[in-house]
Amino acid sequence: MVDNFENEYFGIGIQNGKTPENLGVLWRTAQNLGASYIFTIGNRYAKQACDTHNAVKSMPYFHYDTFQDFYDNIPKGARLVGVELDDTAVDLETFHHPRRCVYLLGAEDHGLSKQAIEKSHFLVKFKSQLSLNVSVAGSIVMYDRGINKPRS
Ligand SMILES: C[S@@+](CC[C@H](N)C(=O)[O-])C[C@H]1O[C@@H](n2cnc3c(N)ncnc32)[C@H](O)[C@@H]1O
């Protein structure tokens, strides 16, 4: 895993992502906005994600069959940040991004699983009338991390 001199890193991925196009957009943004690694959970488009996107050749790409498998292998000391338009989520506008964390986005149709929401150390949302495309949502979170540098 890539680390930097400020002792911070983040990974980002999708739970049960549905379309390879969305994964491709997210990977490209992740590569350009400083992610250290990317991942998928569940099998819907894992193979295509691995085969068709250059980003997976440029940074570590992990695949987990189940949420539990993913959760058991979160880097030690990293926090899990679920990204979901949920009543219990805190606003991204006031959120302090952890120095070391893993951002988890939900599927295009079903969103994050209940288990993922419950296990997230933090749950964040940003204002939108309806939920946005998953790759757009991930891009907003990564951009926000870039302009609101982690403090803790
Ligand atoms: C299209 S949305 C899922 C919608 C799903 N049908 C639902 O109602 O839960 C796909 C993913 O994008 C992210 N997302 C979209 N809009 C968001 C928002 N305003 N705040 C936080 N996450 C958002 C979440 O990770 C969500 O699981």
PDBQT file of the ligand as one rigid body, heavy atoms in Angstrom, charges set to zero:
ROOT
HETATM    1  C1  LIG A 201     -27.515   5.768  -6.672  1.00  0.00    +0.000 C 
HETATM    2  S1  LIG A 201     -27.018   5.711  -5.001  1.00  0.00    +0.000 S 
HETATM    3  C2  LIG A 201     -27.996   4.393  -4.314  1.00  0.00    +0.000 C 
HETATM    4  C3  LIG A 201     -29.433   4.679  -4.296  1.00  0.00    +0.000 C 
HETATM    5  C4  LIG A 201     -30.276   3.587  -3.680  1.00  0.00    +0.000 C 
HETATM    6  N1  LIG A 201     -31.325   3.306  -4.574  1.00  0.00    +0.000 N 
HETATM    7  C5  LIG A 201     -30.835   4.020  -2.364  1.00  0.00    +0.000 C 
HETATM    8  O1  LIG A 201     -31.876   4.655  -2.386  1.00  0.00    +0.000 OA
HETATM    9  O2  LIG A 201     -30.236   3.748  -1.340  1.00  0.00    +0.000 OA
HETATM   10  C6  LIG A 201     -25.464   4.927  -5.051  1.00  0.00    +0.000 C 
HETATM   11  C7  LIG A 201     -24.517   5.319  -3.964  1.00  0.00    +0.000 C 
HETATM   12  O3  LIG A 201     -24.047   6.653  -4.186  1.00  0.00    +0.000 OA
HETATM   13  C8  LIG A 201     -23.739   7.269  -2.952  1.00  0.00    +0.000 C 
HETATM   14  N2  LIG A 201     -24.523   8.518  -2.846  1.00  0.00    +0.000 N 
HETATM   15  C9  LIG A 201     -25.309   9.047  -3.790  1.00  0.00    +0.000 A 
HETATM   16  N3  LIG A 201     -25.815  10.235  -3.378  1.00  0.00    +0.000 NA
HETATM   17  C10 LIG A 201     -25.322  10.457  -2.131  1.00  0.00    +0.000 A 
HETATM   18  C11 LIG A 201     -25.447  11.521  -1.173  1.00  0.00    +0.000 A 
HETATM   19  N4  LIG A 201     -26.197  12.616  -1.396  1.00  0.00    +0.000 N 
HETATM   20  N5  LIG A 201     -24.773  11.423   0.002  1.00  0.00    +0.000 NA
HETATM   21  C12 LIG A 201     -23.995  10.341   0.255  1.00  0.00    +0.000 A 
HETATM   22  N6  LIG A 201     -23.836   9.299  -0.632  1.00  0.00    +0.000 NA
HETATM   23  C13 LIG A 201     -24.491   9.364  -1.792  1.00  0.00    +0.000 A 
HETATM   24  C14 LIG A 201     -24.005   6.234  -1.872  1.00  0.00    +0.000 C 
HETATM   25  O4  LIG A 201     -22.837   5.518  -1.616  1.00  0.00    +0.000 OA
HETATM   26  C15 LIG A 201     -25.042   5.342  -2.554  1.00  0.00    +0.000 C 
HETATM   27  O5  LIG A 201     -25.095   4.061  -1.992  1.00  0.00    +0.000 OA
ENDROOT
TORSDOF 0
